Amino acid sequence: MTAESVGVLGLVALLALLFLRVPVAVAMGVVGVAGMTALLGAGAGMNVLRTAPWTSVASYDYAVIPLFMLMGNICFHSGISEELFRMLHRWVGHFRGGLALAAVGACAGFAALSGTTLATAVTMGAVALPEMKKHGYDPALSTGVVAAGGTLGVLIPPSTVLVIYGMLTEQNIAVLFMAGVIPGLLQALFYAVTVAVVCRVKPDAGPASVPFSWKERLASLKGCWTVLVLFGLVMGGICRGWFSPSEAAAGGAAGALLLALLRRRLSWRAFGMSLMDAVKSTAMIMVVMVGAMLLGYFFSVTRIPFTLASEVSALNVSPVMIMVMLVAMYVLLGCVMIPVAMVVLTMPIVFPLITSLGYDPVWFGIIVVRIFEIAQITPPVGLNVFVIKSVAHDVPLTTIFRGVSWFLVADVLHLVLLFAFPALSLWLPSRMN
């Protein structure tokens, strides 16, 4: 049996294990070790199992992941997410759909500190949903806007998924971060326009709340300066070339801790929870990375990624059609996987294909992360939808999916815009020092 045939069998086995709900890291590791054993013998399989767990994660570059995780968790446990929503509530709550607009803005702001989809969705769901329910918002709109807004967490930098994409594809993480700024802000704008359109068509979906005085609005700004300081410290330092991503992450985590202590908003218990949550999230990501490395060794021996790239390049199919097929594949994978798992599972195969077609790897990174976001709210699974369901126990899943469908239209239009105008992703990185 040829190496390519063993590789195809390994890919089929991997899909079968995923279908059986085996954890992604375990499935990739088992297939990788078994494949190496089948091709090169038991010695090779055991050797890669002995070395991969260390070589996969033993890099100082990966320090950026736990540090950004810690920064986001400190901001969450010190109440910054609540302050963001309350501030925006005071400024836009008197408009029709104003609380939904405030939820979008708060999701964007918290995404600039958390770097993950699920954390953004859970946090803003707990903060915004009770307030919208109290003001009589349509449950479909309130849950849909938070589920969709949560996806901003993996596009607006700092993004954990962009970090891992950069590591796997050897792209500059600072460049990837800057490439995500304009698309992330545009995505938030598209969601805000969607809220406005829905409330225009269905005025009762998002009733206006009682306006606050200018004194109350201005007073609310003092609680949100920390977001601007931290985002400016992290992204400003990266953009100007003052910090590497790891140094910026360390500065962001230290800055979040210092600001929380100065404002007396962080107890010992909250600090301990921040550390524990950061450790749990980092451990999950690192285990997935180890599994991906084991699988990557196997695929490199079979040469399937390079064979696939050459075969597809030889087909009489336009690069645009290939991208459309990749979009469909990622949306389907997103029904059962988190974005981190999708990146580490598919990049060893997909990235050689993309580069062979001549696509810019930075632009593709933004596109693929954007597709991951769409997959997180796509029926019938949509992980973000189930996260919101865990917060809004009294809202049926069908209602949440109905609310999300309005924002999926905005997602598709936004994705088409990024396809049509790559400069939206590439202009800001080109301005870096």
LUMMARRO-662103 format. One record per residue (C-alpha): residue number from 1; residue in three letters; y, x, z. Coordinates in Angstrom, 1 decimal. Example, Ala and Ser with C-alpha at 12.3 -4.5 7.8 and 13.67 -1.06 7.14 Angstrom:
REM LUMMARRO-662103
dovo:vose:y:x:z
1:ALA:-4.5:12.3:7.8
2:SER:-1.1:13.7:7.1
REM end
This chain:
REM LUMMARRO-662103
dovo:vose:y:x:z
1:MET:0.0:0.0:0.0
2:THR:3.4:1.4:-1.0
3:ALA:6.3:1.9:1.5
4:GLU:8.3:-0.8:-0.2
5:SER:5.4:-3.3:0.3
6:VAL:5.2:-2.4:4.0
7:GLY:8.9:-2.9:4.3
8:VAL:8.7:-6.3:2.7
9:LEU:5.9:-7.3:5.1
10:GLY:8.0:-6.0:8.0
11:LEU:10.9:-8.1:6.9
12:VAL:8.7:-11.2:6.7
13:ALA:7.3:-10.4:10.2
14:LEU:10.9:-10.0:11.6
15:LEU:11.9:-13.4:10.2
16:ALA:8.8:-15.0:11.6
17:LEU:9.5:-13.5:15.1
18:LEU:13.0:-14.8:15.0
19:PHE:11.8:-18.2:13.9
20:LEU:9.5:-18.2:17.0
21:ARG:12.6:-17.6:19.1
22:VAL:11.6:-14.0:20.1
23:PRO:14.8:-12.2:21.3
24:VAL:16.5:-10.4:18.5
25:ALA:16.4:-7.0:20.1
26:VAL:12.6:-7.3:20.9
27:ALA:11.8:-8.6:17.4
28:MET:13.7:-5.7:15.7
29:GLY:12.1:-3.1:18.0
30:VAL:8.6:-4.4:17.6
31:VAL:8.9:-4.5:13.8
32:GLY:10.5:-1.1:13.7
33:VAL:7.9:0.7:15.8
34:ALA:4.9:-1.1:14.2
35:GLY:6.3:-0.3:10.7
36:MET:6.8:3.4:11.5
37:THR:3.2:3.5:12.9
38:ALA:1.8:1.8:9.8
39:LEU:3.6:4.2:7.5
40:LEU:3.5:7.5:9.3
41:GLY:1.0:7.1:12.1
42:ALA:1.0:6.4:15.8
43:GLY:2.6:9.7:16.6
44:ALA:5.7:8.9:14.5
45:GLY:5.9:5.4:16.0
46:MET:5.8:6.7:19.6
47:ASN:8.2:9.4:18.8
48:VAL:10.9:7.1:17.5
49:LEU:10.3:4.8:20.4
50:ARG:10.9:7.7:22.7
51:THR:14.1:9.0:21.1
52:ALA:15.8:5.9:19.7
53:PRO:16.9:4.3:23.0
54:TRP:18.8:7.4:23.8
55:THR:20.2:8.3:20.4
56:SER:21.2:4.7:19.8
57:VAL:23.7:4.5:22.6
58:ALA:24.4:8.0:23.8
59:SER:27.8:8.3:22.2
60:TYR:31.2:8.4:23.9
61:ASP:32.4:6.2:21.1
62:TYR:30.5:3.3:22.5
63:ALA:32.5:3.5:25.7
64:VAL:35.0:1.2:24.0
65:ILE:32.6:-1.7:24.4
66:PRO:32.3:-1.9:28.2
67:LEU:36.0:-1.0:28.7
68:PHE:37.2:-3.8:26.4
69:MET:34.7:-6.1:28.1
70:LEU:36.1:-5.1:31.5
71:MET:39.7:-5.7:30.3
72:GLY:38.9:-9.2:29.1
73:ASN:37.0:-10.1:32.3
74:ILE:39.7:-8.9:34.6
75:CYS:42.2:-10.9:32.6
76:PHE:40.0:-14.0:32.9
77:HIS:39.3:-13.7:36.6
78:SER:42.9:-13.0:37.4
79:GLY:44.0:-16.3:35.8
80:ILE:45.8:-15.1:32.7
81:SER:43.9:-17.6:30.5
82:GLU:45.2:-20.5:32.6
83:GLU:48.8:-19.2:32.5
84:LEU:48.7:-18.9:28.8
85:PHE:47.6:-22.5:28.3
86:ARG:50.1:-23.8:30.9
87:MET:53.0:-21.9:29.3
88:LEU:52.2:-23.2:25.8
89:HIS:51.7:-26.7:27.3
90:ARG:55.2:-26.6:28.5
91:TRP:56.6:-25.5:25.2
92:VAL:54.7:-27.7:22.7
93:GLY:53.0:-30.4:24.8
94:HIS:55.6:-32.9:23.9
95:PHE:54.7:-32.8:20.3
96:ARG:51.9:-35.0:18.9
97:GLY:48.8:-33.0:19.3
98:GLY:50.7:-30.5:21.4
99:LEU:47.9:-29.8:23.9
100:ALA:45.6:-29.0:21.0
101:LEU:48.2:-26.7:19.6
102:ALA:48.5:-25.1:23.0
103:ALA:44.7:-24.6:23.0
104:VAL:44.8:-22.8:19.7
105:GLY:47.6:-20.5:20.9
106:ALA:45.9:-19.8:24.1
107:CYS:42.6:-19.0:22.3
108:ALA:44.5:-16.6:20.1
109:GLY:46.2:-14.9:23.1
110:PHE:43.0:-14.6:25.1
111:ALA:41.1:-13.4:22.0
112:ALA:43.5:-10.4:22.0
113:LEU:42.2:-9.5:25.5
114:SER:38.5:-10.6:25.5
115:GLY:37.1:-9.5:22.1
116:THR:34.2:-12.1:22.1
117:THR:33.7:-15.6:20.8
118:LEU:31.6:-17.1:23.6
119:ALA:33.9:-15.8:26.3
120:THR:37.0:-17.2:24.6
121:ALA:35.3:-20.6:24.0
122:VAL:34.0:-20.9:27.6
123:THR:37.3:-19.8:29.2
124:MET:39.5:-22.1:27.2
125:GLY:37.1:-24.9:27.3
126:ALA:37.2:-24.9:31.1
127:VAL:41.0:-24.6:31.1
128:ALA:42.1:-26.9:28.2
129:LEU:39.5:-29.7:28.0
130:PRO:40.3:-31.3:31.4
131:GLU:44.0:-31.4:30.5
132:MET:43.4:-33.0:27.1
133:LYS:41.1:-35.5:28.6
134:LYS:43.7:-36.5:31.2
135:HIS:46.2:-37.1:28.5
136:GLY:43.9:-39.3:26.5
137:TYR:43.0:-37.0:23.6
138:ASP:40.3:-38.0:21.2
139:PRO:37.2:-36.1:22.5
140:ALA:36.3:-35.0:18.9
141:LEU:39.7:-33.3:18.5
142:SER:39.8:-31.7:22.0
143:THR:36.3:-30.3:21.8
144:GLY:36.5:-29.4:18.2
145:VAL:39.7:-27.4:18.5
146:VAL:38.4:-25.4:21.5
147:ALA:35.0:-24.7:19.8
148:ALA:36.9:-23.5:16.6
149:GLY:39.6:-21.7:18.6
150:GLY:36.9:-19.7:20.4
151:THR:35.9:-18.1:17.1
152:LEU:39.2:-16.2:17.1
153:GLY:37.7:-13.9:19.7
154:VAL:35.8:-11.8:17.2
155:LEU:38.6:-11.4:14.6
156:ILE:41.8:-10.8:16.5
157:PRO:41.5:-7.2:17.9
158:PRO:40.2:-5.8:20.0
159:SER:36.9:-7.2:18.6
160:THR:33.5:-6.1:19.9
161:VAL:31.9:-7.1:16.6
162:LEU:34.4:-5.0:14.6
163:VAL:33.6:-2.0:16.9
164:ILE:29.9:-2.3:16.2
165:TYR:30.4:-2.8:12.5
166:GLY:32.5:0.3:12.4
167:MET:29.9:2.3:14.3
168:LEU:27.1:1.2:12.0
169:THR:29.0:1.7:8.7
170:GLU:31.0:4.8:9.8
171:GLN:34.3:3.1:9.3
172:ASN:37.4:3.9:11.4
173:ILE:37.6:1.4:14.2
174:ALA:41.4:1.6:14.5
175:VAL:41.7:0.7:10.8
176:LEU:39.3:-2.2:11.3
177:PHE:41.4:-3.5:14.2
178:MET:44.6:-3.4:12.3
179:ALA:42.9:-5.1:9.3
180:GLY:42.0:-8.0:11.6
181:VAL:45.5:-8.8:12.8
182:ILE:47.0:-10.7:9.9
183:PRO:43.8:-12.6:9.1
184:GLY:43.4:-13.5:12.8
185:LEU:47.0:-14.8:13.0
186:LEU:46.5:-16.7:9.7
187:GLN:43.4:-18.3:11.1
188:ALA:45.3:-19.5:14.2
189:LEU:48.0:-20.9:11.9
190:PHE:45.4:-22.7:9.7
191:TYR:44.0:-24.3:12.9
192:ALA:47.4:-25.4:14.0
193:VAL:48.1:-27.0:10.7
194:THR:44.7:-28.8:10.9
195:VAL:45.7:-30.2:14.3
196:ALA:49.0:-31.4:12.8
197:VAL:47.3:-33.1:9.9
198:VAL:44.6:-34.8:12.0
199:CYS:47.3:-36.1:14.4
200:ARG:49.3:-37.3:11.4
201:VAL:46.4:-39.2:10.0
202:LYS:45.2:-40.4:13.4
203:PRO:48.3:-40.6:15.7
204:ASP:46.2:-41.7:18.7
205:ALA:44.0:-38.6:18.5
206:GLY:46.5:-36.4:20.2
207:PRO:49.3:-38.3:22.1
208:ALA:52.4:-36.4:23.1
209:SER:52.9:-35.6:26.8
210:VAL:56.0:-35.9:28.8
211:PRO:58.4:-33.1:27.8
212:PHE:59.2:-30.4:30.4
213:SER:62.8:-29.2:31.1
214:TRP:64.1:-26.0:29.7
215:LYS:64.1:-24.5:33.2
216:GLU:60.4:-25.2:33.5
217:ARG:59.7:-23.8:30.0
218:LEU:61.6:-20.5:30.7
219:ALA:59.9:-20.2:34.1
220:SER:56.5:-20.4:32.5
221:LEU:57.2:-17.3:30.4
222:LYS:57.1:-15.0:33.4
223:GLY:53.3:-15.5:33.8
224:CYS:52.4:-14.4:30.3
225:TRP:54.2:-11.1:29.9
226:THR:51.0:-9.3:30.9
227:VAL:49.4:-10.4:27.7
228:LEU:52.2:-8.8:25.6
229:VAL:52.1:-5.6:27.7
230:LEU:48.3:-5.2:27.4
231:PHE:48.2:-6.1:23.7
232:GLY:51.2:-3.8:23.0
233:LEU:49.6:-1.0:24.9
234:VAL:46.2:-1.2:23.2
235:MET:47.2:-2.1:19.6
236:GLY:50.5:-0.3:19.6
237:GLY:48.9:2.9:20.8
238:ILE:46.1:2.6:18.2
239:CYS:48.5:1.7:15.3
240:ARG:50.9:4.6:16.1
241:GLY:48.0:7.0:16.4
242:TRP:48.7:7.8:20.1
243:PHE:45.3:6.7:21.3
244:SER:41.8:6.7:19.9
245:PRO:40.1:3.3:20.3
246:SER:38.1:4.6:23.4
247:GLU:41.3:5.8:25.0
248:ALA:43.1:2.6:24.2
249:ALA:40.2:0.6:25.8
250:ALA:40.4:2.7:28.9
251:GLY:44.2:2.2:29.1
252:GLY:43.7:-1.5:28.6
253:ALA:41.2:-1.8:31.3
254:ALA:43.2:0.2:33.7
255:GLY:46.4:-1.6:32.8
256:ALA:44.7:-5.0:33.3
257:LEU:43.5:-3.9:36.7
258:LEU:46.9:-2.5:37.7
259:LEU:48.8:-5.6:36.6
260:ALA:46.4:-8.0:38.3
261:LEU:46.8:-6.0:41.6
262:LEU:50.6:-5.9:41.3
263:ARG:50.7:-9.7:40.8
264:ARG:48.2:-10.2:43.7
265:ARG:45.9:-12.2:41.4
266:LEU:42.6:-10.3:41.8
267:SER:40.4:-10.6:44.9
268:TRP:37.6:-8.3:45.7
269:ARG:35.2:-11.0:44.8
270:ALA:36.9:-11.6:41.4
271:PHE:36.9:-7.8:40.7
272:GLY:33.2:-7.6:41.5
273:MET:32.5:-10.6:39.1
274:SER:34.6:-8.8:36.4
275:LEU:32.5:-5.7:36.7
276:MET:29.2:-7.6:36.7
277:ASP:30.1:-9.7:33.7
278:ALA:31.2:-6.6:31.8
279:VAL:27.9:-4.8:32.7
280:LYS:25.8:-7.8:31.6
281:SER:27.6:-8.2:28.3
282:THR:27.4:-4.5:27.6
283:ALA:23.7:-4.3:28.5
284:MET:23.0:-7.1:26.1
285:ILE:24.8:-5.4:23.2
286:MET:23.2:-2.0:23.9
287:VAL:19.7:-3.5:23.9
288:VAL:20.4:-5.1:20.6
289:MET:21.7:-1.7:19.3
290:VAL:18.5:0.0:20.4
291:GLY:16.4:-2.6:18.5
292:ALA:18.6:-2.2:15.5
293:MET:18.1:1.6:15.5
294:LEU:14.3:1.2:15.7
295:LEU:14.4:-1.2:12.8
296:GLY:16.8:1.1:10.9
297:TYR:14.4:4.0:11.1
298:PHE:11.7:1.9:9.6
299:PHE:13.9:0.6:6.7
300:SER:15.2:4.0:5.9
301:VAL:11.6:5.2:5.4
302:THR:10.8:2.3:3.2
303:ARG:14.1:2.8:1.3
304:ILE:14.3:-1.0:0.9
305:PRO:18.1:-1.1:1.4
306:PHE:18.7:1.4:-1.4
307:THR:16.1:-0.2:-3.7
308:LEU:17.6:-3.6:-3.1
309:ALA:21.1:-2.2:-3.8
310:SER:20.0:-0.6:-7.1
311:GLU:18.0:-3.7:-8.2
312:VAL:20.9:-6.1:-7.5
313:SER:23.4:-3.9:-9.2
314:ALA:21.2:-3.9:-12.3
315:LEU:21.2:-7.7:-12.4
316:ASN:23.4:-9.5:-14.8
317:VAL:25.2:-11.3:-11.9
318:SER:28.8:-11.0:-11.0
319:PRO:29.8:-9.3:-7.7
320:VAL:31.5:-12.6:-6.7
321:MET:28.2:-14.5:-7.0
322:ILE:26.5:-11.9:-4.9
323:MET:29.1:-12.3:-2.2
324:VAL:28.6:-16.1:-2.4
325:MET:24.9:-15.6:-1.7
326:LEU:25.7:-13.3:1.2
327:VAL:28.0:-16.0:2.6
328:ALA:25.3:-18.6:2.5
329:MET:22.8:-16.1:4.1
330:TYR:25.2:-15.3:7.0
331:VAL:26.0:-19.0:7.7
332:LEU:22.3:-19.7:8.0
333:LEU:21.7:-16.7:10.3
334:GLY:24.7:-17.8:12.4
335:CYS:22.8:-21.0:13.3
336:VAL:20.4:-19.0:15.4
337:MET:22.1:-15.6:16.2
338:ILE:25.2:-14.3:17.9
339:PRO:27.6:-12.2:15.7
340:VAL:26.5:-8.9:17.3
341:ALA:22.9:-9.5:16.4
342:MET:23.8:-10.4:12.8
343:VAL:25.8:-7.2:12.3
344:VAL:23.1:-4.9:13.6
345:LEU:20.3:-6.8:11.8
346:THR:21.8:-7.0:8.4
347:MET:24.2:-4.1:7.9
348:PRO:21.4:-1.5:7.2
349:ILE:20.4:-3.6:4.2
350:VAL:23.6:-5.3:3.1
351:PHE:26.1:-2.4:3.4
352:PRO:24.5:-0.1:0.7
353:LEU:24.6:-3.1:-1.6
354:ILE:28.2:-3.9:-0.9
355:THR:29.3:-0.3:-1.5
356:SER:27.3:-0.1:-4.7
357:LEU:29.3:-3.1:-6.0
358:GLY:32.6:-1.4:-5.3
359:TYR:33.9:-3.6:-2.5
360:ASP:36.2:-2.0:0.0
361:PRO:34.2:-1.6:3.3
362:VAL:37.2:-2.4:5.5
363:TRP:37.9:-5.6:3.6
364:PHE:34.2:-6.5:3.7
365:GLY:34.2:-6.0:7.5
366:ILE:36.9:-8.6:7.9
367:ILE:35.2:-11.0:5.5
368:VAL:31.8:-10.7:7.2
369:VAL:33.3:-11.2:10.6
370:ARG:35.1:-14.2:9.3
371:ILE:31.8:-15.6:8.0
372:PHE:30.2:-15.0:11.4
373:GLU:33.0:-17.1:13.0
374:ILE:32.3:-20.0:10.6
375:ALA:28.6:-19.7:11.3
376:GLN:29.3:-20.1:15.0
377:ILE:30.5:-23.7:14.5
378:THR:28.4:-24.8:11.5
379:PRO:26.0:-27.7:12.0
380:PRO:23.2:-28.3:13.0
381:VAL:23.2:-25.5:15.6
382:GLY:26.6:-23.7:15.9
383:LEU:26.4:-21.7:19.2
384:ASN:30.0:-22.3:20.0
385:VAL:29.4:-26.1:19.9
386:PHE:26.6:-25.8:22.5
387:VAL:28.9:-23.6:24.6
388:ILE:31.5:-26.4:24.6
389:LYS:28.8:-29.0:25.3
390:SER:28.0:-27.0:28.5
391:VAL:31.6:-27.5:29.6
392:ALA:32.2:-31.1:28.3
393:HIS:29.0:-32.7:29.6
394:ASP:30.1:-36.2:28.9
395:VAL:30.9:-35.6:25.2
396:PRO:28.0:-36.1:22.7
397:LEU:27.0:-33.3:20.4
398:THR:27.7:-35.5:17.4
399:THR:31.3:-36.0:18.6
400:ILE:31.8:-32.3:18.9
401:PHE:30.4:-31.6:15.5
402:ARG:32.6:-34.3:14.1
403:GLY:35.6:-32.6:15.6
404:VAL:34.5:-29.2:14.4
405:SER:34.2:-30.5:10.8
406:TRP:38.0:-30.8:10.5
407:PHE:38.3:-27.1:11.3
408:LEU:35.5:-26.0:9.0
409:VAL:37.7:-27.2:6.1
410:ALA:40.4:-24.9:7.3
411:ASP:37.9:-22.1:7.7
412:VAL:36.7:-22.4:4.1
413:LEU:40.3:-22.4:2.8
414:HIS:41.1:-19.4:4.9
415:LEU:38.1:-17.5:3.7
416:VAL:39.0:-18.3:0.1
417:LEU:42.5:-16.9:0.8
418:LEU:41.1:-13.7:2.2
419:PHE:38.8:-13.4:-0.8
420:ALA:41.6:-13.9:-3.3
421:PHE:44.1:-11.6:-1.6
422:PRO:42.4:-8.5:-0.1
423:ALA:45.9:-7.2:0.7
424:LEU:46.0:-9.6:3.7
425:SER:43.4:-7.5:5.3
426:LEU:44.4:-4.1:3.9
427:TRP:48.2:-4.0:4.0
428:LEU:48.6:-3.4:7.7
429:PRO:46.0:-0.5:7.8
430:SER:47.9:1.1:4.9
431:ARG:51.0:1.3:7.1
432:MET:49.3:3.2:9.9
433:ASN:50.2:6.8:10.6
REM end
